[in-house]
Amino acid sequence: MAQARRTTEKTAVQLRISLKDHTPTIWRRLVVPGEIKLSKLHSIFQAVMGWEDYHLHQFEIGEQVYGVPEVDFDPEEFDDIDEDTVLLSQVVTAPMRFSYQYDFGDNWQHEVVVETMELVPLVLKFATCIDGQRACPPEDCGGTGGFEEFLEAVTDPTHEEHVDYVRWVGHSFDPEAFSVAATNAALQRVR
């Protein structure tokens, strides 16, 4: 007698994350497992946008804020929901938009669009970047205004701060650079 084959369908979520308040738009399109915690989604966003995860962050989905409680947090004073207790598929639907904020000092605001959610017969183990444009700002460059100053200096060899900024960032900086392959390699390292 042949055994019935079990299929366990999981959710694949296609997202588009864009850095707000910068023109031209810096964005990535990716497919992620719906059954990941928001804490892992944060790590995925860090990898696809090129951030270094040096700073605090939060998600605002609907009327709710999700974040990381402080080590010595008082549950009575922590208004956010612990992002490590919530699965992405529990809080999003398609289509919808939500916000992701990284580095409260530089205040990098991102718009996240949930483009599709589909049940798939295979388990999606890793997030996958399928498209994107432009290089993400380097860490600690001073938010949108600081990034504009940085770009002006690094793209103009005659700018008085060109050498200092190139030395600070550690390499030449091409604001148009983006590689799906390099981004997916970074995603493979997300655990």
N, C-alpha and C positions, 0 to 999 in steps of 0.2 A: 504494500500500500504506500503510495507516494505521500510524503508530508507536505502539508500546505506551506507555501512560502510566505514568510512574514515580511511585510513592508512597513517600515517605520518612516512616515513622512515627516520631514522637518521643514522649517520655514527658511527661505532665502530672502533677504531684504536688500533691495537695491536703493542706495542712498547717494545723494549728491551733497557734498559739504563745500561751502564757499566762504571765503574770508570776506566779512562785511567791511564797508567803508574804505575799500581800495579799488581803484580803477587803473588798468583793466583787472577784471576779476581773476582771483587765484582760486582754483576749484579742483575737486577730485570726484570721480564717480566710482563707487565700489559696491561689491556684493558681500554681505556679511551673514553669518548664521543668525537667525532670529533668536536662538536659544542661548545667546551670550549675555552675560551680566553687563550692565552699563559701565562698570569699572573696566571691563575688557574693551568695550567700545571706545572708552577714553584712550586706552593704549593703542588701539587701531587708528584713531584720529591723529594721535601723536605721530605714528609711523607714516601715514599717508600725507600729512601736511608738512612733515619734516621738523616738527618741534622736538625738543629734547626732554620734555617732562620735568622741568625744573620748578614748575609753579603749580599753584592750586587751580582748580577748574570746577565747573558745574554745568549741569544740563538743566534747561527749563523746557519741560514738555507739558503742554497744556497749562494748567494753573499750578503745576507742581515743580519744585526744585529738587534735584538729586545731586548729591555731592559726597564728599569724604568727610566723615566726622573727625574732629581733632582727636589726638591720642587720649587726652584726658577730658573728653567732652562730657558734658552733663546732658543726658537724654532730654531733660526738661527744657534745656536752652537751645538744643539743636533743632531748628525748624525744618531743615532739609531732610529728605529721605536718603538713607545710606544707599549709595549707588551699587554697593556690593550685594544688595539683597533683592535686586530687581532685574528681571530679564527684559531685553529689548522688546521681544514679541508681546510682553505684557502691557507695554505702555505706548506702543505706536500702532498706527494703521496706515494704509495707503489709500489715497494720497494724504499727506499732511506735512507740516513744517514744524521744526522745533529749533531751539537755540543751544549752542555749546559755547561757553566762555572759557578761555584759557588765559592765565596770567592776569590776575586782577589789577596789577600795577600797569602793565602795558595795555590791558583790556582788549585782547583779541577776541572779537565777537565773530561767531560763525553761524551761518544759516544752514540748517540741515533739512533737506527735502527727502521725505520717504517717497520714492517714485513708484516702487512696486513691492509687493509681498506675495511670494508664491510658495505653495507646498511643493517640495521636491522629494523624489524617492531616495536620494542618496544624502548622506550626512555631509554637509559642507564643513570641513575641518578648519579651514583658514579663510580669512577675508581675502578678497581679490580686488585689486584696483583695475578698472577697465578703461579709464580715460582720465584726463585732467589737463590743466594748463597752468603754466608759470610756476616759478620758484617761490617757496614760502619765505617770508621774512626771517632773518636770523633771530635767535633768542636775544632778548634784552636790548633790542635796538630802539626802544622808546615808543612803541605803539605806532599807529598810523602815521603821525607826524614825523616821528623819528625815522620810520622806514622810508618816507619820502626824501628826507635829508640824506639818509644812507644811500639810496639809489642815485640821487643827484651826484654824490661824491664818487661812488664806485664806478659809475658809467662815464665819468669825465676825467681822463688822466690829467687834465690841467687844473682840476679843482684843488683848492688849497688843502683839503682834508683827504684827498684820494688815497695817498700812501697810508695814512693812519687807519682809515676804514678797511682797506684791503688787508693790512697787517692784523687788525682786530678780528676780522672774520676768518682769517687764516688761509684764504684762497681768493682767486678771482670770483666774482659773483655775476652770473648771467641771470637777469630777472625773467628771461623767457625760458629758462631751462626747466624741463620736466621729462622724466623717464618712467614709463609704465613698468619696465623691467626692474629698474632700481627700486621703485616703490614697492613692487611685489616682493623683491628680496628683503626689504625692510619688514614687510608684513609677515614673512616667514619666521622672523625672529620674535614676533609677539607671542607671548605665552599667556 
